[in-house]
Amino acid sequence: MKNAIKRLFVISFIIYIFVGVLLYIMQRDLLYFKSPNLSSSYPTLIIEDNGEKIRILILNKGKENAIIYFGGNGESMGVT
């Protein structure tokens, strides 16, 4: 009985460590997933710096004021 409890504890601990390492390795894929690039009829501006790109849809061309909205995790602001 004592060995069975000890074996269950060791197996549970190994599974716990394995899941923890797996979550650590895969955290970028779980948190930051790409959103699809949707095509739209609005003009697009692309700003690039240090290999990173920001794609901007211009919805108010010719207007003096603008609202800047940053979509959340995996949220696409593209208008279909």
Backbone atoms as SQL, in Angstrom:
CREATE TABLE atoms (id INTEGER PRIMARY KEY, chain TEXT, resi INTEGER, resn TEXT, atom TEXT, x REAL, y REAL, z REAL);
INSERT INTO atoms VALUES
  (1, 'A', 1, 'MET', 'N', 0.817, -1.190, 0.000),
  (2, 'A', 1, 'MET', 'CA', 0.000, 0.000, 0.000),
  (3, 'A', 1, 'MET', 'C', 0.865, 1.261, 0.000),
  (4, 'A', 2, 'LYS', 'N', 1.926, 1.226, 0.832),
  (5, 'A', 2, 'LYS', 'CA', 2.817, 2.374, 0.921),
  (6, 'A', 2, 'LYS', 'C', 3.556, 2.592, -0.398),
  (7, 'A', 3, 'ASN', 'N', 3.971, 1.490, -1.037),
  (8, 'A', 3, 'ASN', 'CA', 4.666, 1.591, -2.326),
  (9, 'A', 3, 'ASN', 'C', 3.752, 2.115, -3.421),
  (10, 'A', 4, 'ALA', 'N', 2.491, 1.721, -3.387),
  (11, 'A', 4, 'ALA', 'CA', 1.534, 2.186, -4.396),
  (12, 'A', 4, 'ALA', 'C', 1.315, 3.691, -4.271),
  (13, 'A', 5, 'ILE', 'N', 1.211, 4.202, -3.051),
  (14, 'A', 5, 'ILE', 'CA', 1.029, 5.639, -2.841),
  (15, 'A', 5, 'ILE', 'C', 2.285, 6.394, -3.273),
  (16, 'A', 6, 'LYS', 'N', 3.444, 5.837, -2.950),
  (17, 'A', 6, 'LYS', 'CA', 4.700, 6.469, -3.337),
  (18, 'A', 6, 'LYS', 'C', 4.839, 6.492, -4.859),
  (19, 'A', 7, 'ARG', 'N', 4.511, 5.377, -5.505),
  (20, 'A', 7, 'ARG', 'CA', 4.571, 5.293, -6.963),
  (21, 'A', 7, 'ARG', 'C', 3.585, 6.284, -7.607),
  (22, 'A', 8, 'LEU', 'N', 2.378, 6.396, -7.072),
  (23, 'A', 8, 'LEU', 'CA', 1.387, 7.349, -7.580),
  (24, 'A', 8, 'LEU', 'C', 1.887, 8.780, -7.431),
  (25, 'A', 9, 'PHE', 'N', 2.528, 9.077, -6.299),
  (26, 'A', 9, 'PHE', 'CA', 3.076, 10.415, -6.081),
  (27, 'A', 9, 'PHE', 'C', 4.189, 10.715, -7.083),
  (28, 'A', 10, 'VAL', 'N', 5.080, 9.772, -7.332),
  (29, 'A', 10, 'VAL', 'CA', 6.191, 9.978, -8.270),
  (30, 'A', 10, 'VAL', 'C', 5.663, 10.167, -9.685),
  (31, 'A', 11, 'ILE', 'N', 4.707, 9.351, -10.081),
  (32, 'A', 11, 'ILE', 'CA', 4.122, 9.475, -11.419),
  (33, 'A', 11, 'ILE', 'C', 3.419, 10.819, -11.570),
  (34, 'A', 12, 'SER', 'N', 2.663, 11.223, -10.556),
  (35, 'A', 12, 'SER', 'CA', 1.984, 12.518, -10.596),
  (36, 'A', 12, 'SER', 'C', 2.991, 13.661, -10.673),
  (37, 'A', 13, 'PHE', 'N', 4.084, 13.562, -9.932),
  (38, 'A', 13, 'PHE', 'CA', 5.112, 14.594, -9.946),
  (39, 'A', 13, 'PHE', 'C', 5.787, 14.680, -11.315),
  (40, 'A', 14, 'ILE', 'N', 6.064, 13.543, -11.924),
  (41, 'A', 14, 'ILE', 'CA', 6.682, 13.520, -13.253),
  (42, 'A', 14, 'ILE', 'C', 5.743, 14.138, -14.287),
  (43, 'A', 15, 'ILE', 'N', 4.468, 13.801, -14.221),
  (44, 'A', 15, 'ILE', 'CA', 3.486, 14.383, -15.148),
  (45, 'A', 15, 'ILE', 'C', 3.393, 15.890, -14.931),
  (46, 'A', 16, 'TYR', 'N', 3.406, 16.330, -13.682),
  (47, 'A', 16, 'TYR', 'CA', 3.344, 17.757, -13.359),
  (48, 'A', 16, 'TYR', 'C', 4.552, 18.496, -13.942),
  (49, 'A', 17, 'ILE', 'N', 5.738, 17.950, -13.773),
  (50, 'A', 17, 'ILE', 'CA', 6.955, 18.559, -14.314),
  (51, 'A', 17, 'ILE', 'C', 6.904, 18.564, -15.840),
  (52, 'A', 18, 'PHE', 'N', 6.466, 17.467, -16.447),
  (53, 'A', 18, 'PHE', 'CA', 6.376, 17.384, -17.905),
  (54, 'A', 18, 'PHE', 'C', 5.418, 18.436, -18.463),
  (55, 'A', 19, 'VAL', 'N', 4.245, 18.581, -17.858),
  (56, 'A', 19, 'VAL', 'CA', 3.269, 19.580, -18.318),
  (57, 'A', 19, 'VAL', 'C', 3.828, 20.991, -18.133),
  (58, 'A', 20, 'GLY', 'N', 4.520, 21.236, -17.018),
  (59, 'A', 20, 'GLY', 'CA', 5.125, 22.547, -16.783),
  (60, 'A', 20, 'GLY', 'C', 6.171, 22.892, -17.822),
  (61, 'A', 21, 'VAL', 'N', 7.036, 21.940, -18.159),
  (62, 'A', 21, 'VAL', 'CA', 8.065, 22.167, -19.182),
  (63, 'A', 21, 'VAL', 'C', 7.417, 22.354, -20.548),
  (64, 'A', 22, 'LEU', 'N', 6.407, 21.562, -20.853),
  (65, 'A', 22, 'LEU', 'CA', 5.702, 21.685, -22.126),
  (66, 'A', 22, 'LEU', 'C', 5.045, 23.059, -22.256),
  (67, 'A', 23, 'LEU', 'N', 4.398, 23.543, -21.210),
  (68, 'A', 23, 'LEU', 'CA', 3.790, 24.876, -21.243),
  (69, 'A', 23, 'LEU', 'C', 4.847, 25.962, -21.393),
  (70, 'A', 24, 'TYR', 'N', 5.989, 25.792, -20.750),
  (71, 'A', 24, 'TYR', 'CA', 7.071, 26.768, -20.870),
  (72, 'A', 24, 'TYR', 'C', 7.591, 26.833, -22.302),
  (73, 'A', 25, 'ILE', 'N', 7.772, 25.682, -22.917),
  (74, 'A', 25, 'ILE', 'CA', 8.300, 25.637, -24.279),
  (75, 'A', 25, 'ILE', 'C', 7.294, 26.192, -25.280),
  (76, 'A', 26, 'MET', 'N', 6.009, 25.923, -25.082),
  (77, 'A', 26, 'MET', 'CA', 4.982, 26.294, -26.054),
  (78, 'A', 26, 'MET', 'C', 4.271, 27.609, -25.731),
  (79, 'A', 27, 'GLN', 'N', 4.761, 28.382, -24.757),
  (80, 'A', 27, 'GLN', 'CA', 4.016, 29.555, -24.322),
  (81, 'A', 27, 'GLN', 'C', 3.802, 30.584, -25.428),
  (82, 'A', 28, 'ARG', 'N', 4.759, 30.789, -26.304),
  (83, 'A', 28, 'ARG', 'CA', 4.571, 31.760, -27.387),
  (84, 'A', 28, 'ARG', 'C', 3.457, 31.323, -28.336),
  (85, 'A', 29, 'ASP', 'N', 3.421, 30.043, -28.643),
  (86, 'A', 29, 'ASP', 'CA', 2.371, 29.545, -29.538),
  (87, 'A', 29, 'ASP', 'C', 0.999, 29.610, -28.882),
  (88, 'A', 30, 'LEU', 'N', 0.934, 29.481, -27.577),
  (89, 'A', 30, 'LEU', 'CA', -0.344, 29.504, -26.878),
  (90, 'A', 30, 'LEU', 'C', -0.845, 30.928, -26.641),
  (91, 'A', 31, 'LEU', 'N', 0.061, 31.884, -26.507),
  (92, 'A', 31, 'LEU', 'CA', -0.333, 33.251, -26.191),
  (93, 'A', 31, 'LEU', 'C', -0.418, 34.155, -27.407),
  (94, 'A', 32, 'TYR', 'N', 0.514, 34.012, -28.328),
  (95, 'A', 32, 'TYR', 'CA', 0.605, 34.930, -29.455),
  (96, 'A', 32, 'TYR', 'C', 0.365, 34.190, -30.756),
  (97, 'A', 33, 'PHE', 'N', -0.870, 34.001, -31.109),
  (98, 'A', 33, 'PHE', 'CA', -1.148, 33.329, -32.364),
  (99, 'A', 33, 'PHE', 'C', -1.461, 34.371, -33.429),
  (100, 'A', 34, 'LYS', 'N', -1.067, 34.061, -34.645),
  (101, 'A', 34, 'LYS', 'CA', -1.228, 35.009, -35.741),
  (102, 'A', 34, 'LYS', 'C', -2.692, 35.113, -36.148),
  (103, 'A', 35, 'SER', 'N', -3.068, 36.312, -36.527),
  (104, 'A', 35, 'SER', 'CA', -4.402, 36.501, -37.094),
  (105, 'A', 35, 'SER', 'C', -4.261, 36.521, -38.616),
  (106, 'A', 36, 'PRO', 'N', -5.285, 36.095, -39.306),
  (107, 'A', 36, 'PRO', 'CA', -5.182, 36.035, -40.765),
  (108, 'A', 36, 'PRO', 'C', -5.148, 37.435, -41.375),
  (109, 'A', 37, 'ASN', 'N', -4.424, 37.577, -42.475),
  (110, 'A', 37, 'ASN', 'CA', -4.416, 38.840, -43.213),
  (111, 'A', 37, 'ASN', 'C', -5.655, 38.892, -44.092),
  (112, 'A', 38, 'LEU', 'N', -6.525, 39.811, -43.787),
  (113, 'A', 38, 'LEU', 'CA', -7.741, 39.970, -44.566),
  (114, 'A', 38, 'LEU', 'C', -7.557, 41.088, -45.573),
  (115, 'A', 39, 'SER', 'N', -8.073, 40.890, -46.743),
  (116, 'A', 39, 'SER', 'CA', -7.974, 41.942, -47.748),
  (117, 'A', 39, 'SER', 'C', -9.127, 42.917, -47.558),
  (118, 'A', 40, 'SER', 'N', -8.844, 44.178, -47.880),
  (119, 'A', 40, 'SER', 'CA', -9.878, 45.202, -47.764),
  (120, 'A', 40, 'SER', 'C', -9.677, 46.226, -48.868),
  (121, 'A', 41, 'SER', 'N', -10.667, 47.062, -49.038),
  (122, 'A', 41, 'SER', 'CA', -10.581, 48.092, -50.069),
  (123, 'A', 41, 'SER', 'C', -9.961, 49.381, -49.544),
  (124, 'A', 42, 'TYR', 'N', -9.644, 49.431, -48.252),
  (125, 'A', 42, 'TYR', 'CA', -9.051, 50.619, -47.657),
  (126, 'A', 42, 'TYR', 'C', -7.551, 50.669, -47.938),
  (127, 'A', 43, 'PRO', 'N', -6.985, 51.889, -48.018),
  (128, 'A', 43, 'PRO', 'CA', -5.529, 51.994, -48.213),
  (129, 'A', 43, 'PRO', 'C', -4.777, 51.422, -47.010),
  (130, 'A', 44, 'THR', 'N', -3.645, 50.824, -47.297),
  (131, 'A', 44, 'THR', 'CA', -2.843, 50.196, -46.253),
  (132, 'A', 44, 'THR', 'C', -1.471, 50.855, -46.201),
  (133, 'A', 45, 'LEU', 'N', -1.006, 51.114, -44.980),
  (134, 'A', 45, 'LEU', 'CA', 0.322, 51.652, -44.758),
  (135, 'A', 45, 'LEU', 'C', 1.091, 50.615, -43.942),
  (136, 'A', 46, 'ILE', 'N', 2.294, 50.288, -44.380),
  (137, 'A', 46, 'ILE', 'CA', 3.111, 49.311, -43.664),
  (138, 'A', 46, 'ILE', 'C', 4.354, 50.022, -43.139),
  (139, 'A', 47, 'ILE', 'N', 4.555, 49.963, -41.833),
  (140, 'A', 47, 'ILE', 'CA', 5.731, 50.545, -41.194),
  (141, 'A', 47, 'ILE', 'C', 6.620, 49.379, -40.757),
  (142, 'A', 48, 'GLU', 'N', 7.897, 49.471, -41.121),
  (143, 'A', 48, 'GLU', 'CA', 8.827, 48.388, -40.792),
  (144, 'A', 48, 'GLU', 'C', 10.012, 48.956, -40.030),
  (145, 'A', 49, 'ASP', 'N', 10.387, 48.265, -38.934),
  (146, 'A', 49, 'ASP', 'CA', 11.539, 48.668, -38.134),
  (147, 'A', 49, 'ASP', 'C', 12.132, 47.425, -37.472),
  (148, 'A', 50, 'ASN', 'N', 13.410, 47.224, -37.659),
  (149, 'A', 50, 'ASN', 'CA', 14.122, 46.089, -37.068),
  (150, 'A', 50, 'ASN', 'C', 13.478, 44.749, -37.409),
  (151, 'A', 51, 'GLY', 'N', 12.991, 44.601, -38.609),
  (152, 'A', 51, 'GLY', 'CA', 12.409, 43.337, -39.037),
  (153, 'A', 51, 'GLY', 'C', 10.967, 43.125, -38.613),
  (154, 'A', 52, 'GLU', 'N', 10.407, 44.039, -37.843),
  (155, 'A', 52, 'GLU', 'CA', 9.006, 43.935, -37.410),
  (156, 'A', 52, 'GLU', 'C', 8.149, 44.833, -38.294),
  (157, 'A', 53, 'LYS', 'N', 6.964, 44.364, -38.638),
  (158, 'A', 53, 'LYS', 'CA', 6.068, 45.129, -39.504),
  (159, 'A', 53, 'LYS', 'C', 4.769, 45.446, -38.777),
  (160, 'A', 54, 'ILE', 'N', 4.286, 46.657, -38.994),
  (161, 'A', 54, 'ILE', 'CA', 2.975, 47.061, -38.510),
  (162, 'A', 54, 'ILE', 'C', 2.157, 47.422, -39.732),
  (163, 'A', 55, 'ARG', 'N', 1.044, 46.772, -39.892),
  (164, 'A', 55, 'ARG', 'CA', 0.142, 47.017, -41.025),
  (165, 'A', 55, 'ARG', 'C', -0.993, 47.910, -40.555),
  (166, 'A', 56, 'ILE', 'N', -1.159, 49.047, -41.200),
  (167, 'A', 56, 'ILE', 'CA', -2.139, 50.045, -40.769),
  (168, 'A', 56, 'ILE', 'C', -3.196, 50.215, -41.863),
  (169, 'A', 57, 'LEU', 'N', -4.453, 50.088, -41.484),
  (170, 'A', 57, 'LEU', 'CA', -5.550, 50.380, -42.394),
  (171, 'A', 57, 'LEU', 'C', -5.970, 51.826, -42.176),
  (172, 'A', 58, 'ILE', 'N', -6.031, 52.592, -43.246),
  (173, 'A', 58, 'ILE', 'CA', -6.415, 53.999, -43.147),
  (174, 'A', 58, 'ILE', 'C', -7.893, 54.107, -43.516),
  (175, 'A', 59, 'LEU', 'N', -8.710, 54.326, -42.496),
  (176, 'A', 59, 'LEU', 'CA', -10.155, 54.384, -42.716),
  (177, 'A', 59, 'LEU', 'C', -10.658, 55.819, -42.870),
  (178, 'A', 60, 'ASN', 'N', -9.849, 56.792, -42.472),
  (179, 'A', 60, 'ASN', 'CA', -10.302, 58.186, -42.477),
  (180, 'A', 60, 'ASN', 'C', -9.391, 59.064, -43.325),
  (181, 'A', 61, 'LYS', 'N', -9.059, 58.631, -44.495),
  (182, 'A', 61, 'LYS', 'CA', -8.134, 59.375, -45.352),
  (183, 'A', 61, 'LYS', 'C', -8.667, 60.781, -45.627),
  (184, 'A', 62, 'GLY', 'N', -7.794, 61.754, -45.420),
  (185, 'A', 62, 'GLY', 'CA', -8.158, 63.145, -45.656),
  (186, 'A', 62, 'GLY', 'C', -8.763, 63.836, -44.450),
  (187, 'A', 63, 'LYS', 'N', -8.928, 63.156, -43.354),
  (188, 'A', 63, 'LYS', 'CA', -9.487, 63.750, -42.133),
  (189, 'A', 63, 'LYS', 'C', -8.359, 64.251, -41.245),
  (190, 'A', 64, 'GLU', 'N', -8.656, 65.245, -40.430),
  (191, 'A', 64, 'GLU', 'CA', -7.643, 65.832, -39.563),
  (192, 'A', 64, 'GLU', 'C', -7.377, 64.979, -38.326),
  (193, 'A', 65, 'ASN', 'N', -8.407, 64.412, -37.749),
  (194, 'A', 65, 'ASN', 'CA', -8.276, 63.630, -36.516),
  (195, 'A', 65, 'ASN', 'C', -8.376, 62.143, -36.814),
  (196, 'A', 66, 'ALA', 'N', -7.788, 61.372, -35.921),
  (197, 'A', 66, 'ALA', 'CA', -7.820, 59.918, -36.097),
  (198, 'A', 66, 'ALA', 'C', -7.990, 59.239, -34.752),
  (199, 'A', 67, 'ILE', 'N', -8.543, 58.052, -34.788),
  (200, 'A', 67, 'ILE', 'CA', -8.610, 57.189, -33.609),
  (201, 'A', 67, 'ILE', 'C', -7.664, 56.034, -33.880),
  (202, 'A', 68, 'ILE', 'N', -6.769, 55.796, -32.951),
  (203, 'A', 68, 'ILE', 'CA', -5.837, 54.683, -33.091),
  (204, 'A', 68, 'ILE', 'C', -6.347, 53.553, -32.217),
  (205, 'A', 69, 'TYR', 'N', -6.556, 52.409, -32.829),
  (206, 'A', 69, 'TYR', 'CA', -7.045, 51.238, -32.103),
  (207, 'A', 69, 'TYR', 'C', -6.080, 50.094, -32.329),
  (208, 'A', 70, 'PHE', 'N', -5.579, 49.545, -31.254),
  (209, 'A', 70, 'PHE', 'CA', -4.708, 48.379, -31.328),
  (210, 'A', 70, 'PHE', 'C', -5.542, 47.159, -30.966),
  (211, 'A', 71, 'GLY', 'N', -5.689, 46.257, -31.927),
  (212, 'A', 71, 'GLY', 'CA', -6.457, 45.038, -31.669),
  (213, 'A', 71, 'GLY', 'C', -5.778, 44.181, -30.625),
  (214, 'A', 72, 'GLY', 'N', -6.569, 43.421, -29.925),
  (215, 'A', 72, 'GLY', 'CA', -6.032, 42.550, -28.878),
  (216, 'A', 72, 'GLY', 'C', -5.354, 41.317, -29.447),
  (217, 'A', 73, 'ASN', 'N', -5.098, 40.384, -28.595),
  (218, 'A', 73, 'ASN', 'CA', -4.407, 39.164, -28.955),
  (219, 'A', 73, 'ASN', 'C', -5.225, 38.383, -29.991),
  (220, 'A', 74, 'GLY', 'N', -4.692, 38.263, -31.174),
  (221, 'A', 74, 'GLY', 'CA', -5.350, 37.495, -32.221),
  (222, 'A', 74, 'GLY', 'C', -6.525, 38.196, -32.863),
  (223, 'A', 75, 'GLU', 'N', -6.717, 39.459, -32.570),
  (224, 'A', 75, 'GLU', 'CA', -7.844, 40.190, -33.137),
  (225, 'A', 75, 'GLU', 'C', -7.411, 40.852, -34.428),
  (226, 'A', 76, 'SER', 'N', -8.143, 40.622, -35.471),
  (227, 'A', 76, 'SER', 'CA', -7.840, 41.235, -36.754),
  (228, 'A', 76, 'SER', 'C', -8.730, 42.453, -36.944),
  (229, 'A', 77, 'MET', 'N', -8.124, 43.555, -37.321),
  (230, 'A', 77, 'MET', 'CA', -8.892, 44.785, -37.535),
  (231, 'A', 77, 'MET', 'C', -9.242, 44.955, -39.001),
  (232, 'A', 78, 'GLY', 'N', -8.889, 43.976, -39.818),
  (233, 'A', 78, 'GLY', 'CA', -9.191, 44.058, -41.233),
  (234, 'A', 78, 'GLY', 'C', -10.683, 44.035, -41.495),
  (235, 'A', 79, 'VAL', 'N', -11.084, 44.796, -42.463),
  (236, 'A', 79, 'VAL', 'CA', -12.499, 44.874, -42.826),
  (237, 'A', 79, 'VAL', 'C', -12.668, 44.089, -44.124),
  (238, 'A', 80, 'THR', 'N', -13.597, 43.147, -44.108),
  (239, 'A', 80, 'THR', 'CA', -13.794, 42.338, -45.316),
  (240, 'A', 80, 'THR', 'C', -14.823, 42.950, -46.209);
